[in-house]
Amino acid sequence: RNRCFKLLPLVREGPWVVKTATGSTPTLLGRKLTQRYFSGPGYTEVCIDVGSSAIASRIVSVCMGAARALTIDVGVTLEGRCDDELPERLLGCLTICHLD
């Protein structure tokens, strides 16, 4: 599970420093951050510990300082590794806009 949960970030609006820190490259979170999984009938929940990585903690800190000026699109998918799993499809997406 840790090798296939992929985050696709895109900072649409915000300071240059935030856009540079976050980038827009898809990231396999399980390689960088601690993840815990919870499942039940009809759902699976992934709990991502951003504090488990010093780099991720710094990126979140930079983003929080500029949260009121940010618009961020975030997509989530599972990485496809064989022909049966391709093409990849979004599991979900959200837009975070000007948090207060």
Gaussian input, Z-matrix of N, CA and C with variables (Angstrom, degrees):
# hf/3-21g

backbone

0 1
 N
 C     1     B1
 C     2     B2     1     A1
 N     3     B3     2     A2     1     D1
 C     4     B4     3     A3     2     D2
 C     5     B5     4     A4     3     D3
 N     6     B6     5     A5     4     D4
 C     7     B7     6     A6     5     D5
 C     8     B8     7     A7     6     D6
 N     9     B9     8     A8     7     D7
 C    10    B10     9     A9     8     D8
 C    11    B11    10    A10     9     D9
 N    12    B12    11    A11    10    D10
 C    13    B13    12    A12    11    D11
 C    14    B14    13    A13    12    D12
 N    15    B15    14    A14    13    D13
 C    16    B16    15    A15    14    D14
 C    17    B17    16    A16    15    D15
 N    18    B18    17    A17    16    D16
 C    19    B19    18    A18    17    D17
 C    20    B20    19    A19    18    D18
 N    21    B21    20    A20    19    D19
 C    22    B22    21    A21    20    D20
 C    23    B23    22    A22    21    D21
 N    24    B24    23    A23    22    D22
 C    25    B25    24    A24    23    D23
 C    26    B26    25    A25    24    D24
 N    27    B27    26    A26    25    D25
 C    28    B28    27    A27    26    D26
 C    29    B29    28    A28    27    D27
 N    30    B30    29    A29    28    D28
 C    31    B31    30    A30    29    D29
 C    32    B32    31    A31    30    D30
 N    33    B33    32    A32    31    D31
 C    34    B34    33    A33    32    D32
 C    35    B35    34    A34    33    D33
 N    36    B36    35    A35    34    D34
 C    37    B37    36    A36    35    D35
 C    38    B38    37    A37    36    D36
 N    39    B39    38    A38    37    D37
 C    40    B40    39    A39    38    D38
 C    41    B41    40    A40    39    D39
 N    42    B42    41    A41    40    D40
 C    43    B43    42    A42    41    D41
 C    44    B44    43    A43    42    D42
 N    45    B45    44    A44    43    D43
 C    46    B46    45    A45    44    D44
 C    47    B47    46    A46    45    D45
 N    48    B48    47    A47    46    D46
 C    49    B49    48    A48    47    D47
 C    50    B50    49    A49    48    D48
 N    51    B51    50    A50    49    D49
 C    52    B52    51    A51    50    D50
 C    53    B53    52    A52    51    D51
 N    54    B54    53    A53    52    D52
 C    55    B55    54    A54    53    D53
 C    56    B56    55    A55    54    D54
 N    57    B57    56    A56    55    D55
 C    58    B58    57    A57    56    D56
 C    59    B59    58    A58    57    D57
 N    60    B60    59    A59    58    D58
 C    61    B61    60    A60    59    D59
 C    62    B62    61    A61    60    D60
 N    63    B63    62    A62    61    D61
 C    64    B64    63    A63    62    D62
 C    65    B65    64    A64    63    D63
 N    66    B66    65    A65    64    D64
 C    67    B67    66    A66    65    D65
 C    68    B68    67    A67    66    D66
 N    69    B69    68    A68    67    D67
 C    70    B70    69    A69    68    D68
 C    71    B71    70    A70    69    D69
 N    72    B72    71    A71    70    D70
 C    73    B73    72    A72    71    D71
 C    74    B74    73    A73    72    D72
 N    75    B75    74    A74    73    D73
 C    76    B76    75    A75    74    D74
 C    77    B77    76    A76    75    D75
 N    78    B78    77    A77    76    D76
 C    79    B79    78    A78    77    D77
 C    80    B80    79    A79    78    D78
 N    81    B81    80    A80    79    D79
 C    82    B82    81    A81    80    D80
 C    83    B83    82    A82    81    D81
 N    84    B84    83    A83    82    D82
 C    85    B85    84    A84    83    D83
 C    86    B86    85    A85    84    D84
 N    87    B87    86    A86    85    D85
 C    88    B88    87    A87    86    D86
 C    89    B89    88    A88    87    D87
 N    90    B90    89    A89    88    D88
 C    91    B91    90    A90    89    D89
 C    92    B92    91    A91    90    D90
 N    93    B93    92    A92    91    D91
 C    94    B94    93    A93    92    D92
 C    95    B95    94    A94    93    D93
 N    96    B96    95    A95    94    D94
 C    97    B97    96    A96    95    D95
 C    98    B98    97    A97    96    D96
 N    99    B99    98    A98    97    D97
 C   100   B100    99    A99    98    D98
 C   101   B101   100   A100    99    D99
 N   102   B102   101   A101   100   D100
 C   103   B103   102   A102   101   D101
 C   104   B104   103   A103   102   D102
 N   105   B105   104   A104   103   D103
 C   106   B106   105   A105   104   D104
 C   107   B107   106   A106   105   D105
 N   108   B108   107   A107   106   D106
 C   109   B109   108   A108   107   D107
 C   110   B110   109   A109   108   D108
 N   111   B111   110   A110   109   D109
 C   112   B112   111   A111   110   D110
 C   113   B113   112   A112   111   D111
 N   114   B114   113   A113   112   D112
 C   115   B115   114   A114   113   D113
 C   116   B116   115   A115   114   D114
 N   117   B117   116   A116   115   D115
 C   118   B118   117   A117   116   D116
 C   119   B119   118   A118   117   D117
 N   120   B120   119   A119   118   D118
 C   121   B121   120   A120   119   D119
 C   122   B122   121   A121   120   D120
 N   123   B123   122   A122   121   D121
 C   124   B124   123   A123   122   D122
 C   125   B125   124   A124   123   D123
 N   126   B126   125   A125   124   D124
 C   127   B127   126   A126   125   D125
 C   128   B128   127   A127   126   D126
 N   129   B129   128   A128   127   D127
 C   130   B130   129   A129   128   D128
 C   131   B131   130   A130   129   D129
 N   132   B132   131   A131   130   D130
 C   133   B133   132   A132   131   D131
 C   134   B134   133   A133   132   D132
 N   135   B135   134   A134   133   D133
 C   136   B136   135   A135   134   D134
 C   137   B137   136   A136   135   D135
 N   138   B138   137   A137   136   D136
 C   139   B139   138   A138   137   D137
 C   140   B140   139   A139   138   D138
 N   141   B141   140   A140   139   D139
 C   142   B142   141   A141   140   D140
 C   143   B143   142   A142   141   D141
 N   144   B144   143   A143   142   D142
 C   145   B145   144   A144   143   D143
 C   146   B146   145   A145   144   D144
 N   147   B147   146   A146   145   D145
 C   148   B148   147   A147   146   D146
 C   149   B149   148   A148   147   D147
 N   150   B150   149   A149   148   D148
 C   151   B151   150   A150   149   D149
 C   152   B152   151   A151   150   D150
 N   153   B153   152   A152   151   D151
 C   154   B154   153   A153   152   D152
 C   155   B155   154   A154   153   D153
 N   156   B156   155   A155   154   D154
 C   157   B157   156   A156   155   D155
 C   158   B158   157   A157   156   D156
 N   159   B159   158   A158   157   D157
 C   160   B160   159   A159   158   D158
 C   161   B161   160   A160   159   D159
 N   162   B162   161   A161   160   D160
 C   163   B163   162   A162   161   D161
 C   164   B164   163   A163   162   D162
 N   165   B165   164   A164   163   D163
 C   166   B166   165   A165   164   D164
 C   167   B167   166   A166   165   D165
 N   168   B168   167   A167   166   D166
 C   169   B169   168   A168   167   D167
 C   170   B170   169   A169   168   D168
 N   171   B171   170   A170   169   D169
 C   172   B172   171   A171   170   D170
 C   173   B173   172   A172   171   D171
 N   174   B174   173   A173   172   D172
 C   175   B175   174   A174   173   D173
 C   176   B176   175   A175   174   D174
 N   177   B177   176   A176   175   D175
 C   178   B178   177   A177   176   D176
 C   179   B179   178   A178   177   D177
 N   180   B180   179   A179   178   D178
 C   181   B181   180   A180   179   D179
 C   182   B182   181   A181   180   D180
 N   183   B183   182   A182   181   D181
 C   184   B184   183   A183   182   D182
 C   185   B185   184   A184   183   D183
 N   186   B186   185   A185   184   D184
 C   187   B187   186   A186   185   D185
 C   188   B188   187   A187   186   D186
 N   189   B189   188   A188   187   D187
 C   190   B190   189   A189   188   D188
 C   191   B191   190   A190   189   D189
 N   192   B192   191   A191   190   D190
 C   193   B193   192   A192   191   D191
 C   194   B194   193   A193   192   D192
 N   195   B195   194   A194   193   D193
 C   196   B196   195   A195   194   D194
 C   197   B197   196   A196   195   D195
 N   198   B198   197   A197   196   D196
 C   199   B199   198   A198   197   D197
 C   200   B200   199   A199   198   D198
 N   201   B201   200   A200   199   D199
 C   202   B202   201   A201   200   D200
 C   203   B203   202   A202   201   D201
 N   204   B204   203   A203   202   D202
 C   205   B205   204   A204   203   D203
 C   206   B206   205   A205   204   D204
 N   207   B207   206   A206   205   D205
 C   208   B208   207   A207   206   D206
 C   209   B209   208   A208   207   D207
 N   210   B210   209   A209   208   D208
 C   211   B211   210   A210   209   D209
 C   212   B212   211   A211   210   D210
 N   213   B213   212   A212   211   D211
 C   214   B214   213   A213   212   D212
 C   215   B215   214   A214   213   D213
 N   216   B216   215   A215   214   D214
 C   217   B217   216   A216   215   D215
 C   218   B218   217   A217   216   D216
 N   219   B219   218   A218   217   D217
 C   220   B220   219   A219   218   D218
 C   221   B221   220   A220   219   D219
 N   222   B222   221   A221   220   D220
 C   223   B223   222   A222   221   D221
 C   224   B224   223   A223   222   D222
 N   225   B225   224   A224   223   D223
 C   226   B226   225   A225   224   D224
 C   227   B227   226   A226   225   D225
 N   228   B228   227   A227   226   D226
 C   229   B229   228   A228   227   D227
 C   230   B230   229   A229   228   D228
 N   231   B231   230   A230   229   D229
 C   232   B232   231   A231   230   D230
 C   233   B233   232   A232   231   D231
 N   234   B234   233   A233   232   D232
 C   235   B235   234   A234   233   D233
 C   236   B236   235   A235   234   D234
 N   237   B237   236   A236   235   D235
 C   238   B238   237   A237   236   D236
 C   239   B239   238   A238   237   D237
 N   240   B240   239   A239   238   D238
 C   241   B241   240   A240   239   D239
 C   242   B242   241   A241   240   D240
 N   243   B243   242   A242   241   D241
 C   244   B244   243   A243   242   D242
 C   245   B245   244   A244   243   D243
 N   246   B246   245   A245   244   D244
 C   247   B247   246   A246   245   D245
 C   248   B248   247   A247   246   D246
 N   249   B249   248   A248   247   D247
 C   250   B250   249   A249   248   D248
 C   251   B251   250   A250   249   D249
 N   252   B252   251   A251   250   D250
 C   253   B253   252   A252   251   D251
 C   254   B254   253   A253   252   D252
 N   255   B255   254   A254   253   D253
 C   256   B256   255   A255   254   D254
 C   257   B257   256   A256   255   D255
 N   258   B258   257   A257   256   D256
 C   259   B259   258   A258   257   D257
 C   260   B260   259   A259   258   D258
 N   261   B261   260   A260   259   D259
 C   262   B262   261   A261   260   D260
 C   263   B263   262   A262   261   D261
 N   264   B264   263   A263   262   D262
 C   265   B265   264   A264   263   D263
 C   266   B266   265   A265   264   D264
 N   267   B267   266   A266   265   D265
 C   268   B268   267   A267   266   D266
 C   269   B269   268   A268   267   D267
 N   270   B270   269   A269   268   D268
 C   271   B271   270   A270   269   D269
 C   272   B272   271   A271   270   D270
 N   273   B273   272   A272   271   D271
 C   274   B274   273   A273   272   D272
 C   275   B275   274   A274   273   D273
 N   276   B276   275   A275   274   D274
 C   277   B277   276   A276   275   D275
 C   278   B278   277   A277   276   D276
 N   279   B279   278   A278   277   D277
 C   280   B280   279   A279   278   D278
 C   281   B281   280   A280   279   D279
 N   282   B282   281   A281   280   D280
 C   283   B283   282   A282   281   D281
 C   284   B284   283   A283   282   D282
 N   285   B285   284   A284   283   D283
 C   286   B286   285   A285   284   D284
 C   287   B287   286   A286   285   D285
 N   288   B288   287   A287   286   D286
 C   289   B289   288   A288   287   D287
 C   290   B290   289   A289   288   D288
 N   291   B291   290   A290   289   D289
 C   292   B292   291   A291   290   D290
 C   293   B293   292   A292   291   D291
 N   294   B294   293   A293   292   D292
 C   295   B295   294   A294   293   D293
 C   296   B296   295   A295   294   D294
 N   297   B297   296   A296   295   D295
 C   298   B298   297   A297   296   D296
 C   299   B299   298   A298   297   D297

   B1=1.4528
   B2=1.5158
   B3=1.3229
   B4=1.4658
   B5=1.5186
   B6=1.3233
   B7=1.4584
   B8=1.5181
   B9=1.3388
   B10=1.4657
   B11=1.5277
   B12=1.3273
   B13=1.4601
   B14=1.5257
   B15=1.3385
   B16=1.4596
   B17=1.5236
   B18=1.3277
   B19=1.4632
   B20=1.5234
   B21=1.3547
   B22=1.4603
   B23=1.5271
   B24=1.3450
   B25=1.4614
   B26=1.5302
   B27=1.3244
   B28=1.4596
   B29=1.5187
   B30=1.3314
   B31=1.4586
   B32=1.5274
   B33=1.3246
   B34=1.4712
   B35=1.5217
   B36=1.3259
   B37=1.4561
   B38=1.5155
   B39=1.3140
   B40=1.4518
   B41=1.5091
   B42=1.3224
   B43=1.4569
   B44=1.5308
   B45=1.3124
   B46=1.4530
   B47=1.5291
   B48=1.3275
   B49=1.4697
   B50=1.5306
   B51=1.3218
   B52=1.4683
   B53=1.5196
   B54=1.3198
   B55=1.4656
   B56=1.5222
   B57=1.3202
   B58=1.4612
   B59=1.5284
   B60=1.3263
   B61=1.4729
   B62=1.5216
   B63=1.3384
   B64=1.4593
   B65=1.5127
   B66=1.3245
   B67=1.4559
   B68=1.5212
   B69=1.3138
   B70=1.4655
   B71=1.5214
   B72=1.3160
   B73=1.4584
   B74=1.5208
   B75=1.3405
   B76=1.4607
   B77=1.5313
   B78=1.3337
   B79=1.4580
   B80=1.5173
   B81=1.3160
   B82=1.4611
   B83=1.5203
   B84=1.3156
   B85=1.4631
   B86=1.5183
   B87=1.3074
   B88=1.4601
   B89=1.5156
   B90=1.3147
   B91=1.4612
   B92=1.5238
   B93=1.3305
   B94=1.4605
   B95=1.5266
   B96=1.3355
   B97=1.4633
   B98=1.5246
   B99=1.3246
   B100=1.4547
   B101=1.5291
   B102=1.3152
   B103=1.4678
   B104=1.5286
   B105=1.3121
   B106=1.4679
   B107=1.5160
   B108=1.3192
   B109=1.4576
   B110=1.5183
   B111=1.3169
   B112=1.4564
   B113=1.5192
   B114=1.3350
   B115=1.4595
   B116=1.5110
   B117=1.3001
   B118=1.4479
   B119=1.5103
   B120=1.3161
   B121=1.4594
   B122=1.5362
   B123=1.3244
   B124=1.4492
   B125=1.5193
   B126=1.3416
   B127=1.4631
   B128=1.5172
   B129=1.3072
   B130=1.4566
   B131=1.5167
   B132=1.3129
   B133=1.4604
   B134=1.5167
   B135=1.3308
   B136=1.4563
   B137=1.5169
   B138=1.3228
   B139=1.4669
   B140=1.5296
   B141=1.3340
   B142=1.4580
   B143=1.5243
   B144=1.3229
   B145=1.4632
   B146=1.5244
   B147=1.3414
   B148=1.4610
   B149=1.5263
   B150=1.3132
   B151=1.4568
   B152=1.5166
   B153=1.3300
   B154=1.4625
   B155=1.5228
   B156=1.3254
   B157=1.4614
   B158=1.5249
   B159=1.3129
   B160=1.4717
   B161=1.5268
   B162=1.3097
   B163=1.4677
   B164=1.5196
   B165=1.3320
   B166=1.4661
   B167=1.5245
   B168=1.3132
   B169=1.4692
   B170=1.5213
   B171=1.3271
   B172=1.4670
   B173=1.5266
   B174=1.3205
   B175=1.4688
   B176=1.5171
   B177=1.3329
   B178=1.4625
   B179=1.5188
   B180=1.3213
   B181=1.4582
   B182=1.5292
   B183=1.3211
   B184=1.4654
   B185=1.5291
   B186=1.3230
   B187=1.4713
   B188=1.5259
   B189=1.3142
   B190=1.4682
   B191=1.5224
   B192=1.3270
   B193=1.4507
   B194=1.5106
   B195=1.3311
   B196=1.4632
   B197=1.5231
   B198=1.3213
   B199=1.4682
   B200=1.5233
   B201=1.3085
   B202=1.4665
   B203=1.5228
   B204=1.3180
   B205=1.4626
   B206=1.5314
   B207=1.3280
   B208=1.4644
   B209=1.5203
   B210=1.3159
   B211=1.4549
   B212=1.5208
   B213=1.3306
   B214=1.4625
   B215=1.5214
   B216=1.3329
   B217=1.4601
   B218=1.5227
   B219=1.3144
   B220=1.4614
   B221=1.5220
   B222=1.3175
   B223=1.4515
   B224=1.5174
   B225=1.3215
   B226=1.4670
   B227=1.5259
   B228=1.3228
   B229=1.4552
   B230=1.5271
   B231=1.3065
   B232=1.4597
   B233=1.5192
   B234=1.3166
   B235=1.4549
   B236=1.5191
   B237=1.3115
   B238=1.4593
   B239=1.5133
   B240=1.3224
   B241=1.4627
   B242=1.5279
   B243=1.3197
   B244=1.4622
   B245=1.5330
   B246=1.3067
   B247=1.4651
   B248=1.5210
   B249=1.3404
   B250=1.4697
   B251=1.5265
   B252=1.3298
   B253=1.4696
   B254=1.5281
   B255=1.3251
   B256=1.4610
   B257=1.5188
   B258=1.2977
   B259=1.4484
   B260=1.5308
   B261=1.3290
   B262=1.4607
   B263=1.5261
   B264=1.3338
   B265=1.4594
   B266=1.5195
   B267=1.3178
   B268=1.4591
   B269=1.5211
   B270=1.3281
   B271=1.4580
   B272=1.5221
   B273=1.3166
   B274=1.4601
   B275=1.5099
   B276=1.3155
   B277=1.4551
   B278=1.5254
   B279=1.3200
   B280=1.4544
   B281=1.5047
   B282=1.3160
   B283=1.4518
   B284=1.5070
   B285=1.3193
   B286=1.4627
   B287=1.5161
   B288=1.3186
   B289=1.4567
   B290=1.5270
   B291=1.3316
   B292=1.4739
   B293=1.5264
   B294=1.3218
   B295=1.4628
   B296=1.5169
   B297=1.3216
   B298=1.4664
   B299=1.5226
   A1=111.78
   A2=116.83
   A3=119.64
   A4=112.90
   A5=117.55
   A6=120.07
   A7=113.77
   A8=118.32
   A9=117.37
   A10=114.50
   A11=120.29
   A12=122.49
   A13=108.84
   A14=116.84
   A15=121.92
   A16=110.87
   A17=115.38
   A18=123.47
   A19=108.24
   A20=115.91
   A21=121.43
   A22=108.22
   A23=118.29
   A24=121.00
   A25=112.00
   A26=116.21
   A27=121.97
   A28=108.76
   A29=116.72
   A30=121.27
   A31=106.73
   A32=116.66
   A33=121.62
   A34=111.67
   A35=116.85
   A36=122.19
   A37=108.16
   A38=115.72
   A39=119.72
   A40=111.17
   A41=115.94
   A42=121.22
   A43=111.87
   A44=114.87
   A45=121.63
   A46=111.54
   A47=117.33
   A48=120.73
   A49=111.16
   A50=117.47
   A51=120.37
   A52=110.12
   A53=117.54
   A54=120.87
   A55=110.92
   A56=116.46
   A57=121.19
   A58=111.19
   A59=117.48
   A60=121.45
   A61=112.01
   A62=117.12
   A63=120.01
   A64=112.79
   A65=117.36
   A66=120.13
   A67=110.68
   A68=116.21
   A69=120.33
   A70=111.19
   A71=116.59
   A72=121.77
   A73=110.27
   A74=118.25
   A75=119.81
   A76=110.32
   A77=115.77
   A78=121.23
   A79=110.86
   A80=116.11
   A81=121.32
   A82=106.89
   A83=116.40
   A84=121.09
   A85=114.01
   A86=117.79
   A87=121.02
   A88=113.63
   A89=117.61
   A90=120.60
   A91=111.45
   A92=116.70
   A93=121.38
   A94=113.57
   A95=116.86
   A96=121.75
   A97=111.33
   A98=115.71
   A99=121.13
   A100=108.55
   A101=116.36
   A102=122.18
   A103=108.91
   A104=115.30
   A105=121.62
   A106=107.71
   A107=116.40
   A108=121.81
   A109=110.24
   A110=115.40
   A111=122.63
   A112=107.08
   A113=116.14
   A114=120.44
   A115=110.65
   A116=114.47
   A117=122.54
   A118=108.14
   A119=117.10
   A120=118.83
   A121=110.80
   A122=116.58
   A123=121.21
   A124=116.06
   A125=119.09
   A126=119.38
   A127=111.39
   A128=114.62
   A129=123.15
   A130=106.65
   A131=116.79
   A132=122.67
   A133=108.50
   A134=116.11
   A135=121.64
   A136=107.07
   A137=116.70
   A138=122.62
   A139=106.93
   A140=116.30
   A141=121.96
   A142=108.92
   A143=116.75
   A144=122.45
   A145=109.28
   A146=116.82
   A147=121.62
   A148=110.57
   A149=117.56
   A150=121.81
   A151=114.14
   A152=117.67
   A153=119.87
   A154=112.63
   A155=117.58
   A156=122.35
   A157=109.08
   A158=115.87
   A159=120.08
   A160=111.12
   A161=117.29
   A162=120.69
   A163=110.48
   A164=117.52
   A165=120.72
   A166=110.87
   A167=117.24
   A168=120.82
   A169=110.94
   A170=117.06
   A171=120.39
   A172=111.56
   A173=117.01
   A174=120.45
   A175=110.38
   A176=117.43
   A177=120.96
   A178=110.50
   A179=117.50
   A180=121.29
   A181=111.18
   A182=117.30
   A183=121.59
   A184=110.15
   A185=116.59
   A186=121.14
   A187=111.55
   A188=117.32
   A189=120.29
   A190=110.85
   A191=117.56
   A192=120.82
   A193=113.23
   A194=116.49
   A195=121.17
   A196=112.26
   A197=117.85
   A198=121.98
   A199=113.79
   A200=118.12
   A201=120.57
   A202=112.68
   A203=117.72
   A204=121.68
   A205=112.43
   A206=117.53
   A207=120.90
   A208=113.49
   A209=114.25
   A210=122.55
   A211=105.39
   A212=115.75
   A213=121.54
   A214=109.08
   A215=116.53
   A216=121.92
   A217=107.40
   A218=116.72
   A219=121.66
   A220=108.60
   A221=116.03
   A222=121.95
   A223=109.51
   A224=116.15
   A225=121.82
   A226=107.91
   A227=115.11
   A228=120.49
   A229=109.46
   A230=116.63
   A231=122.29
   A232=107.16
   A233=116.12
   A234=119.76
   A235=110.65
   A236=115.54
   A237=120.85
   A238=109.98
   A239=116.65
   A240=120.29
   A241=112.78
   A242=117.24
   A243=119.92
   A244=108.27
   A245=116.60
   A246=121.10
   A247=112.82
   A248=117.52
   A249=121.16
   A250=111.87
   A251=117.55
   A252=122.17
   A253=112.80
   A254=117.63
   A255=121.89
   A256=110.39
   A257=120.39
   A258=127.60
   A259=110.76
   A260=115.63
   A261=120.21
   A262=108.83
   A263=115.81
   A264=121.51
   A265=108.84
   A266=115.93
   A267=120.01
   A268=110.60
   A269=116.34
   A270=121.61
   A271=109.68
   A272=114.45
   A273=119.70
   A274=109.84
   A275=115.15
   A276=120.12
   A277=108.86
   A278=115.26
   A279=120.19
   A280=109.29
   A281=115.65
   A282=122.46
   A283=108.15
   A284=115.87
   A285=122.27
   A286=105.94
   A287=116.92
   A288=120.21
   A289=111.29
   A290=116.31
   A291=123.68
   A292=112.80
   A293=116.57
   A294=121.74
   A295=111.55
   A296=115.54
   A297=120.79
   A298=107.94
   D1=-39.33
   D2=-177.28
   D3=-67.26
   D4=-20.12
   D5=-177.69
   D6=-92.80
   D7=2.51
   D8=-176.33
   D9=-129.18
   D10=-11.70
   D11=-179.81
   D12=-76.16
   D13=112.80
   D14=-171.71
   D15=-116.42
   D16=133.84
   D17=177.68
   D18=-106.62
   D19=133.62
   D20=179.16
   D21=-118.68
   D22=96.37
   D23=-177.65
   D24=-93.72
   D25=151.12
   D26=172.57
   D27=-151.09
   D28=115.16
   D29=176.55
   D30=-85.24
   D31=108.77
   D32=-178.88
   D33=-79.95
   D34=-42.55
   D35=179.15
   D36=-133.58
   D37=142.00
   D38=176.41
   D39=151.75
   D40=172.81
   D41=-179.83
   D42=-62.50
   D43=151.79
   D44=179.87
   D45=-56.39
   D46=-40.38
   D47=-177.65
   D48=-61.77
   D49=-35.93
   D50=178.31
   D51=-71.23
   D52=-44.29
   D53=178.82
   D54=-59.86
   D55=-39.89
   D56=179.59
   D57=-69.68
   D58=-41.73
   D59=-177.87
   D60=-67.00
   D61=-40.02
   D62=-175.92
   D63=-85.59
   D64=-38.25
   D65=-176.60
   D66=67.34
   D67=-174.97
   D68=177.92
   D69=-132.78
   D70=18.51
   D71=179.73
   D72=-80.48
   D73=130.64
   D74=175.15
   D75=-56.75
   D76=141.70
   D77=-175.15
   D78=-129.76
   D79=132.55
   D80=171.81
   D81=-83.98
   D82=103.94
   D83=-171.68
   D84=-65.50
   D85=-33.51
   D86=-176.83
   D87=-64.57
   D88=-20.05
   D89=177.68
   D90=-79.27
   D91=-21.47
   D92=-174.74
   D93=-112.31
   D94=-32.00
   D95=-172.17
   D96=-125.85
   D97=154.19
   D98=175.16
   D99=-76.29
   D100=132.38
   D101=179.53
   D102=-126.47
   D103=141.87
   D104=172.72
   D105=-122.42
   D106=147.47
   D107=-175.14
   D108=-120.11
   D109=139.51
   D110=175.95
   D111=-131.60
   D112=132.99
   D113=-178.87
   D114=-129.11
   D115=153.05
   D116=175.62
   D117=-152.75
   D118=-174.68
   D119=179.35
   D120=-64.98
   D121=113.79
   D122=175.30
   D123=84.84
   D124=6.99
   D125=178.73
   D126=-152.22
   D127=156.28
   D128=169.95
   D129=-135.76
   D130=133.06
   D131=-179.45
   D132=-115.64
   D133=136.87
   D134=176.73
   D135=-115.74
   D136=122.85
   D137=177.48
   D138=-103.00
   D139=115.46
   D140=-175.26
   D141=-104.41
   D142=121.48
   D143=-179.47
   D144=-91.34
   D145=94.23
   D146=-178.57
   D147=-64.47
   D148=-29.03
   D149=179.99
   D150=-71.28
   D151=-6.47
   D152=-179.53
   D153=-79.23
   D154=-3.53
   D155=177.70
   D156=-132.73
   D157=128.19
   D158=179.30
   D159=-63.01
   D160=-39.23
   D161=-179.95
   D162=-65.64
   D163=-46.14
   D164=179.03
   D165=-62.70
   D166=-38.45
   D167=177.96
   D168=-61.74
   D169=-41.04
   D170=178.40
   D171=-66.32
   D172=-40.85
   D173=178.87
   D174=-62.82
   D175=-44.15
   D176=178.23
   D177=-63.34
   D178=-39.13
   D179=178.46
   D180=-61.61
   D181=-43.11
   D182=177.78
   D183=-63.42
   D184=-42.90
   D185=-179.67
   D186=-65.84
   D187=-39.38
   D188=-178.95
   D189=-65.33
   D190=-34.77
   D191=178.17
   D192=-65.91
   D193=-23.98
   D194=-178.36
   D195=-115.87
   D196=17.44
   D197=-171.51
   D198=-56.58
   D199=-36.48
   D200=-178.15
   D201=-68.61
   D202=-17.74
   D203=-178.49
   D204=-104.84
   D205=2.18
   D206=-172.57
   D207=-97.71
   D208=143.78
   D209=163.64
   D210=-129.55
   D211=117.36
   D212=-175.06
   D213=-124.86
   D214=131.01
   D215=171.58
   D216=-100.15
   D217=134.63
   D218=-179.45
   D219=-130.53
   D220=127.07
   D221=175.25
   D222=-115.71
   D223=152.97
   D224=179.32
   D225=-131.69
   D226=133.46
   D227=177.45
   D228=-147.33
   D229=172.90
   D230=172.17
   D231=-106.70
   D232=131.34
   D233=-177.63
   D234=-68.24
   D235=130.29
   D236=176.05
   D237=-85.57
   D238=134.07
   D239=-177.97
   D240=-119.35
   D241=-15.42
   D242=178.75
   D243=-135.69
   D244=170.74
   D245=-175.76
   D246=-58.12
   D247=-33.12
   D248=-179.76
   D249=-66.82
   D250=-25.21
   D251=-176.39
   D252=-98.13
   D253=0.57
   D254=-178.47
   D255=-108.75
   D256=148.97
   D257=-1.70
   D258=-75.69
   D259=153.88
   D260=176.42
   D261=-68.38
   D262=145.52
   D263=177.19
   D264=-128.57
   D265=146.45
   D266=177.80
   D267=-64.44
   D268=134.98
   D269=171.34
   D270=-84.67
   D271=-33.80
   D272=-179.61
   D273=-171.37
   D274=162.90
   D275=176.69
   D276=-151.65
   D277=158.81
   D278=178.89
   D279=-151.88
   D280=158.42
   D281=173.72
   D282=-119.15
   D283=128.45
   D284=175.97
   D285=-105.44
   D286=121.49
   D287=-171.61
   D288=-129.77
   D289=115.45
   D290=172.57
   D291=49.50
   D292=61.33
   D293=179.07
   D294=-65.67
   D295=143.45
   D296=177.21
   D297=-124.82

